[in-house]
Amino acid sequence: MISTKGRYALRIMIDLASQDSEAFIPLKDIAERQGISKKYLEIIIKDLVEGGLLASLSGKGGGYKLKRKPEEYSVGEIIELTEGSLAPVACLAEKAEECPRASACMTLPLWKEYADLVHNFFYNKKLSDLIEE
């Protein structure tokens, strides 16, 4: 399940993608437009900056903006940055140790197929797709 953190991260990214791409947008403006607490957005936006998705500028004229064009962001990278792995089971998570039962696991093919569906769905959707819808 995608938490409010992941959903709000998408809303922040959509909001910024809908603005002037050269200007830094103050967080209070994003919070007002999205109807989300500025304090909660501060937590989420920190992850987006540290994850390299957003640029930030402090002081007068400061705020946040996208580092890339909207069509260069996948929804999957935004969600995984804020939520963690989309893998349905631990053994399929990135950097997971190999499961000693993998060769005998009757359910592993099911989980792999599901993981591929989820990954492909979110990684084939671009931020620009959400703006256009």
Number of C-alpha atoms within 10 A of each C-alpha: 7 12 10 12 17 20 14 19 22 18 16 24 25 18 18 20 20 13 13 11 15 9 14 19 21 18 18 16 13 21 18 11 11 14 9 15 12 16 11 12 18 14 11 18 22 13 16 22 16 12 13 13 18 18 15 18 13 10 7 7 11 14 18 22 25 25 16 14 11 20 14 11 21 18 23 20 18 24 22 16 17 22 17 14 17 20 18 14 12 13 18 18 14 11 8 9 10 9 11 9 10 12 8 8 10 10 9 16 11 9 16 16 11 14 18 12 12 16 18 12 13 17 16 14 15 18 21 19 15 16 14 7 5
